[in-house]
Amino acid sequence: MNRTSRTNLIILIVLSVAALAISYLVFRQFNFDGYLAWLLFWSGVTFVYYGFDKWQASRGGWRVPELTLHELALLGGFAGGWAGMLTFHHKVRKPIFSVILLVSTALHVAAYLLWHRLY
């Protein structure tokens, strides 16, 4: 595993712990659905990553690996991914991004519906 991969993994682990903590606190404090809080957190992170990557692309700087953007969408940031694509007009010419976002959207909608049906 190279240095960039390790750094991305560490960042994703730290963000996952933060997402769990924030989701729990929002759920407890405001009686807000914890799963929706999770999705909102990851969507915000994903949106920022898309914006940062677009900014870096425009100035020829270090880029966010595409795998990281896909991972963020699958973790729950699909709404932020869609918003990032539309707002920054970023990754719109790469069909795999739309496919990953569609799959992630479907998975999380199904998980949300299943969760609320069971509980």
Buried (B, 14 or more C-beta within 10 A) or exposed (E): EEEEEEEBEEEBEEBBEEBBEBBEEBBEEEEBBBBBBBBBBBBBBBBBBBBBBBEEBEEEEEEBEBEBBBBBBBBBBBBBBBBBBEEBEBBEEEEEBBEBBEBBBEBBEEEBEEEEEEE
